Amino acid sequence: MKVIVLGSGIIGTSSAWFLNKSGHEVTVIERQPGAAQETSFANGCQISVSHAEPWANPAAPMKVLKWLGKEDAPLLYRFRPEWLQWKWALNFLRECTPGRTADNIRQIVAICEYSRQTLQAVRAETGINYDQLTSGILHFYTDQKEFDDSLPAAKLMRDLGCPRDSIGADEVVRIEPALASIRDKIVGGDFTATDESGDVYKFTSGLAAKAAEAGVNFQYNTSVTRLLTEGSGANAKITGVEVIGPDGRHQVLHADAYVMAMGSFSAELVRPLGIDLMIYPGKGYSATYKVTDPAAAPTVSLTDDGYKLVVSRLGDRLRVAGTCELNGYTRELNTARCEAITRRTKELFPGACDYENPVYWTGLRPLTPSNVPYIGKTKFSNLFLNTGHGTLGWTMGCGSGRALADIVSGRQPDLDFKFTGMPYRPSKQIVTTLSPA
């Protein structure tokens, strides 16, 4: 079967890899000159099953109110006269109930754990080197209430099979001695030894190269303008995708099946087809520093809860990423937010890096209100979704691609997850242990 994949970030490239392995003839359409050059380019680089608690949780509404109007706040919401932003916000609030939060955690943990195991298998098969570390992820807290509020979620994740262990401040510093300079501010943490980190750009670029060697056709510098359709109801299908090629000419490409994996830009393309994806772009920031004193820089991937930042060691580089700005599709760097990242990193690891020459970057994370992505079928018989992975695209990437390839091939993926357009039969019940702050 001929399959066209739209997008070559970690999600699209993984989809193409597994579709090819399933025996399909695969073409990938990408507007950039290479793979992983948008949201997958310079993110936080964590494979973080333990970071599965969605942004929409019982404590979120009060936090958002507290942060309103603060340029350097972890979450910056800029009110815009657009219906999608307001509709997304209302759906976000609906997802903040304890019951919905618990169910969303269950979904996210399932796809994240499946994806981590899949990544490990792909790594062993391909030998791709991407500055990977398998030393776990350490989540530390500097606010007692935040730490106390994290305990039920950590227990829920343990109940679901994610070994997220809550620990004391001394244990935090024992695991990562580079945090010794702020020991007096740390109140506790949690550690997941099975979590990983690594450069998503290096991995995705390497996987795209391997896929191309295996026969996948990557068409770069090619922009998608619209999807063409015919029929209605059960007979509705996609007949082609209209693109503008490197030569500036319009053409229509045809296939038997189509996979939408264009992140934040997916919703715009399928909306004219009557498919309403609740995806809004969340502008995330990152800073990359040259490590000048390896002994002072962390070797365990970290999550700084108070500042909503993640820290990953990538060889002789330190990647610090986080914060989110809900402000449409702009990718302009906000100086205040960039400086806040560097200021906090210097507090955590004084003297560890060259803080005078940071490389700042922004990318548009495809956020759903629940943080649960769209993976599966649509009302069009040959159009499939693999999009809306938010801040966890790297964590969910390989597993999402593998599951999507199964669905396109007519197989049921081997995990307990609410796939779009497919029946859901949970294998077990979970008890809601989360409560409003």
C-alpha positions in Angstrom: 0.0 0.0 0.0 1.2 3.5 -0.8 1.2 5.8 2.2 2.0 9.5 2.4 3.1 10.9 5.8 2.7 14.6 6.3 5.6 15.9 8.5 9.0 14.7 9.4 9.4 15.5 13.1 9.9 12.7 15.5 6.3 11.6 15.1 6.2 11.7 11.3 9.6 10.1 10.9 8.8 7.3 13.4 5.5 6.7 11.6 7.4 6.4 8.2 10.0 4.0 9.8 7.4 1.6 11.1 5.1 1.9 8.0 8.1 0.9 5.9 8.9 -2.0 8.2 5.3 -3.1 7.8 5.8 -3.4 4.0 4.3 -0.2 2.8 5.6 2.2 0.1 6.1 5.4 2.1 6.6 9.0 1.0 7.2 11.8 3.6 6.3 15.4 2.8 8.2 18.1 4.7 8.3 21.8 4.1 11.7 22.2 5.8 15.0 21.2 4.1 15.5 18.3 6.5 13.9 16.2 9.2 13.3 17.4 12.7 13.8 21.1 12.0 10.7 22.5 13.8 9.3 21.4 17.1 11.7 18.4 17.2 14.8 20.5 16.7 15.9 21.7 20.2 13.4 20.6 22.9 14.1 19.4 26.4 15.4 16.0 25.2 13.8 13.9 28.0 12.2 10.5 27.6 10.0 11.1 30.6 7.4 8.5 31.3 7.5 9.9 34.9 6.4 13.4 33.6 3.0 12.1 32.7 0.9 14.3 34.9 -1.0 16.5 32.4 -0.9 20.3 32.7 -4.6 20.1 33.2 -4.9 19.0 36.8 -6.8 20.1 39.9 -4.1 22.7 40.9 -3.7 24.2 37.4 -6.5 26.9 37.4 -5.1 28.7 40.4 -1.6 28.5 39.1 -2.6 30.0 35.8 -4.4 32.9 37.5 -1.3 33.6 39.6 0.9 33.7 36.5 -1.4 36.0 34.4 0.5 39.1 33.2 3.9 37.9 34.2 6.3 37.9 31.3 8.6 35.3 32.8 5.9 33.0 34.2 6.2 29.3 33.4 2.9 29.5 31.5 2.1 32.8 29.8 -1.5 33.1 28.4 -1.9 36.0 26.0 -5.6 36.7 25.3 -6.2 36.8 21.6 -9.4 37.4 19.6 -9.6 33.9 18.2 -12.2 31.3 18.9 -9.8 28.3 19.0 -7.8 29.8 21.9 -10.9 30.4 24.0 -12.4 27.0 23.1 -9.1 25.3 23.9 -9.0 27.1 27.3 -12.5 26.0 28.2 -11.7 22.4 27.3 -8.5 22.7 29.4 -10.5 23.7 32.5 -12.9 20.8 31.9 -9.9 18.4 32.0 -8.8 19.8 35.4 -11.2 17.6 37.5 -9.6 14.8 39.6 -11.3 12.1 37.6 -10.3 13.4 34.2 -6.8 14.0 35.4 -6.4 10.5 36.7 -7.7 9.0 33.4 -5.4 11.2 31.3 -2.4 10.1 33.4 -3.4 6.5 32.7 -3.4 7.2 28.9 -0.2 9.1 28.9 1.7 6.6 31.0 0.5 3.8 28.7 1.7 5.4 25.5 4.9 6.7 27.1 6.0 3.4 28.5 5.2 1.6 25.2 7.2 4.3 23.4 10.2 4.0 25.6 10.5 0.3 25.1 10.1 0.8 21.4 12.8 3.5 21.3 15.2 1.1 23.1 14.4 -1.6 20.4 15.0 0.9 17.6 18.3 2.1 19.2 19.5 -1.5 19.4 18.5 -2.2 15.8 19.9 0.9 14.2 22.9 1.9 16.4 21.9 5.6 16.2 23.9 7.7 18.6 22.1 10.7 19.9 24.0 11.6 23.2 21.6 9.3 25.0 21.8 8.8 28.8 20.0 6.1 30.6 20.6 7.4 34.1 17.0 8.3 34.9 15.1 11.6 35.5 15.2 13.4 38.8 12.4 15.7 39.6 13.1 18.2 42.4 10.9 20.6 44.3 11.7 23.8 46.2 8.2 24.4 47.5 6.8 22.2 50.2 3.2 22.4 49.0 4.2 21.5 45.4 6.0 18.5 46.8 3.1 17.4 49.0 0.7 17.8 46.0 3.0 15.6 43.9 2.8 12.6 46.1 -0.7 11.3 45.0 0.3 11.6 41.4 3.5 9.8 42.0 1.6 7.0 43.7 -0.9 6.8 40.9 2.0 6.4 38.4 3.6 3.6 40.5 0.2 1.9 40.5 0.3 2.1 36.7 3.7 0.6 36.6 5.9 3.7 36.4 8.6 3.4 39.1 8.4 7.1 40.2 9.8 7.1 43.7 9.3 10.0 46.0 12.5 10.9 47.9 13.9 13.4 50.4 16.2 16.3 49.8 19.4 14.5 50.8 18.6 11.7 48.4 18.1 14.3 45.6 21.6 15.7 46.1 23.1 12.2 46.4 21.7 11.3 43.0 22.8 14.6 41.4 25.6 16.2 43.3 25.5 19.2 41.0 22.5 20.4 42.9 24.5 20.7 46.2 24.6 24.5 45.8 20.8 24.8 46.4 20.5 21.9 48.9 19.0 24.3 51.5 16.1 25.2 49.1 15.2 21.6 48.0 12.3 20.1 50.0 12.1 16.8 48.2 11.9 15.1 44.8 11.1 12.0 42.9 13.3 9.8 40.8 12.5 7.4 38.0 15.6 5.3 37.2 14.1 3.9 34.0 13.7 7.3 32.3 16.2 8.5 29.7 17.3 11.5 27.8 19.0 12.3 24.5 19.1 14.7 21.5 15.8 14.3 19.6 17.2 16.1 16.6 20.2 13.7 16.3 17.9 10.7 16.7 15.2 11.8 14.3 17.8 12.9 11.7 19.5 9.5 12.1 16.3 7.6 11.8 15.3 9.6 8.7 18.6 8.6 7.1 18.1 4.9 8.0 14.5 5.1 6.7 15.7 6.6 3.4 18.2 3.8 3.0 15.4 1.4 3.5 13.4 3.0 0.7 11.3 5.8 2.3 11.0 8.8 -0.1 11.5 12.0 1.8 10.4 15.1 -0.2 11.8 18.1 1.6 11.2 21.8 0.8 7.6 20.8 0.0 4.7 22.5 1.5 1.2 21.0 1.9 -1.6 23.3 0.9 -4.7 21.1 1.2 -6.2 17.7 1.2 -8.5 16.6 -1.6 -11.6 14.5 -0.8 -14.5 12.7 -2.4 -17.5 10.9 -1.2 -19.5 11.2 2.0 -20.3 9.3 5.1 -18.7 5.8 5.2 -17.5 6.3 1.6 -15.6 9.5 2.3 -11.9 9.3 1.5 -8.9 11.4 0.7 -8.0 11.4 -3.0 -4.8 13.4 -2.9 -2.7 16.0 -1.2 -1.9 19.3 -2.9 1.6 20.5 -2.4 4.1 23.2 -3.6 7.4 21.6 -4.5 10.9 23.0 -4.3 10.5 24.4 -7.8 7.5 26.5 -6.7 5.0 24.5 -8.7 1.7 23.1 -7.4 1.1 19.4 -7.8 -1.2 16.7 -6.4 0.3 13.6 -4.9 -1.7 10.4 -4.6 -1.6 7.4 -2.2 -3.8 4.7 -0.7 -3.5 6.2 2.8 -2.5 9.5 4.4 -1.0 10.2 7.9 -1.4 13.6 9.4 1.7 14.3 11.6 2.2 18.0 11.3 2.0 18.9 15.0 0.5 22.3 15.6 -0.3 22.8 11.9 -2.4 19.6 11.7 -5.6 21.3 12.9 -5.6 24.0 10.2 -5.3 21.4 7.4 -8.1 19.1 8.5 -10.6 21.7 9.7 -11.9 22.3 6.1 -12.7 18.6 6.1 -15.0 18.9 9.1 -12.4 17.4 11.5 -12.2 19.5 14.6 -8.9 18.8 16.4 -8.5 20.5 19.7 -4.8 21.5 19.2 -3.4 24.8 20.1 0.3 25.9 19.6 2.2 26.3 22.9 5.4 28.2 22.2 8.2 26.4 24.2 11.6 27.8 24.8 15.0 26.3 25.2 18.6 27.4 25.8 21.7 25.4 25.0 25.0 26.1 26.8 28.5 24.9 26.2 29.7 23.0 29.3 32.9 24.6 30.6 33.2 22.6 33.9 32.0 19.1 33.5 32.2 18.4 37.2 29.8 21.2 38.0 27.2 20.3 35.4 24.5 17.6 36.0 24.8 14.2 34.6 21.2 13.1 35.4 18.4 14.6 33.5 16.4 17.0 35.8 13.0 18.6 36.1 12.9 21.8 38.1 9.2 21.9 39.2 9.1 25.4 40.5 10.2 26.9 37.3 8.8 24.2 35.0 12.2 23.6 33.4 13.9 20.4 32.2 17.6 20.0 32.1 19.5 17.5 29.9 23.2 16.8 29.5 24.0 16.3 25.8 27.7 15.4 25.8 29.5 18.8 26.1 26.3 20.7 25.9 23.6 21.5 28.5 20.0 21.8 27.2 17.5 23.7 29.4 13.9 23.9 28.1 10.5 24.7 29.3 7.9 27.4 29.9 5.0 27.8 27.6 3.4 30.8 25.8 -0.1 30.5 24.4 0.1 33.3 21.8 -0.9 31.9 18.4 1.7 30.8 15.9 4.4 33.4 16.5 7.9 32.0 17.2 9.5 35.3 18.1 11.9 35.0 21.0 10.7 36.8 24.1 13.8 38.3 25.8 12.4 38.2 29.3 11.6 34.5 29.0 15.0 33.7 27.5 16.8 35.6 30.3 14.7 33.8 33.0 16.0 30.5 31.7 19.6 31.6 31.9 19.1 33.2 35.3 17.7 30.1 36.8 20.3 27.8 35.2 23.1 29.9 36.6 21.5 29.7 40.1 21.4 25.9 39.8 24.8 25.3 38.3 27.1 28.3 38.8 30.3 28.1 36.8 29.2 25.0 34.9 28.6 26.5 31.5 29.4 29.4 29.2 26.4 31.6 30.1 27.5 34.5 28.0 26.8 32.7 24.7 23.6 30.8 25.0 21.7 29.5 21.9 18.0 30.3 22.3 15.2 28.6 20.4 11.5 28.4 20.3 9.2 25.7 18.9 5.4 25.3 18.8 4.2 22.3 20.8 0.9 20.9 19.6 -1.1 21.0 22.8 -4.3 19.2 23.5 -6.3 20.3 26.6 -5.8 16.8 28.1 -2.2 16.3 27.0 -3.4 13.0 25.4 -2.5 12.9 21.6 -4.7 12.0 18.6 -3.5 8.6 17.3 -5.8 6.6 15.1 -8.6 6.9 12.5 -10.8 9.7 11.2 -14.2 9.7 9.5 -12.2 9.4 6.2 -11.4 5.8 5.6 -7.8 6.4 4.5 -6.8 9.4 6.7 -5.1 8.7 9.9 -3.9 11.0 12.8 -0.7 11.0 14.7 -0.5 14.5 16.2 -1.2 16.6 19.3 1.7 15.2 21.5 2.3 18.5 23.3 5.4 18.5 25.4 5.9 14.8 25.2 6.5 14.2 21.5 10.0 12.9 22.0 8.8 10.6 24.8 5.8 9.3 22.8 7.4 9.4 19.4 8.6 5.9 18.6 5.6 4.2 20.2 3.2 6.5 18.5 4.8 5.7 15.1 4.7 2.0 15.8 1.1 2.1 16.9 0.0 4.2 14.0 1.7 1.8 11.5 -0.3 -1.1 13.1 -3.6 0.8 12.7 -2.9 1.7 9.1 -2.0 -2.0 8.5 -5.3 -3.1 10.0 -3.8 -4.4 13.2 -4.7 -3.6 16.8 -1.8 -1.9 18.6 -0.6 -3.9 21.7 -1.3 -1.3 24.4 -4.2 0.0 26.5 -4.9 3.4 25.0 -7.8 5.5 23.7 -7.0 5.5 20.0 -9.0 8.0 18.0 -11.9 6.5 16.1 -11.5 3.1 17.7 -13.3 1.2 20.5 -11.6 1.5 23.9 -11.7 -1.4 26.4 -9.6 -0.6 29.5 -7.9 -3.6 31.0 -8.2 -2.3 34.5 -9.8 0.4 36.6 -7.9 3.1 38.4 -8.9 4.7 41.7 -8.9 8.5 41.6 -6.4 9.6 44.3 -6.0 13.2 43.1 -7.7 16.1 44.8 -8.0 19.8 44.2 -5.3 22.0 45.7 
